[in-house]
Amino acid sequence: MKSAFTLVELLVVVGMIALLTGAVGNSVSQARKRARLAKAQAEVKEMTNAILAYEQSGHELKTLNNAVATANELGFILGKGEGGEKTAVLYNGNVGSDGVMRDPWGRPYRVSIVEGDLDIIEEGANAPIQTGYFLPNFYRLSAEERAQ
């Protein structure tokens, strides 16, 4: 008698391999998603810290309302001050060749620097999910608000 695999045994093995491949593929895609989220959070935190450091060094921030984060709009954290003035480079993150700072999904970051404490986050199930951040302009706050 020959010792050979039957068609049923072969199909069972192929099915098990397909099942395991699917499970591994799903876990890898979930890990990629979590990694992108972590990278976006780290980039936003780094940009926020750079903007706050620039302001704390005595410079005044211009108001931005949901502006695309570009090398022109946020040049002051990239070492380009107002009027060509050289400043310290506070942000060494990802700036594309077109000068746009993009999140890990390829969408541009958006930034708002406004007076006071405005609620700019749209709530509800149909709210668009975008990468962005909000900074109250520290020097435009009252003394009591700055002390908090």
Number of C-alpha atoms within 10 A of each C-alpha: 3 4 5 7 8 8 8 9 11 11 11 11 11 11 12 12 12 12 12 11 11 12 11 12 12 12 11 12 11 12 12 12 14 12 13 15 16 13 14 19 15 13 21 19 13 16 21 18 15 20 20 19 14 20 15 12 8 9 14 13 19 13 15 18 13 16 16 20 22 19 19 12 15 25 19 24 23 19 18 17 17 11 6 10 9 12 15 12 15 19 20 13 14 13 17 13 8 8 15 20 22 21 22 18 11 10 13 20 22 20 24 20 19 20 16 15 12 10 7 12 11 10 8 7 6 7 9 10 8 11 18 18 17 19 18 17 21 19 17 14 14 10 10 7 12 11 7 5
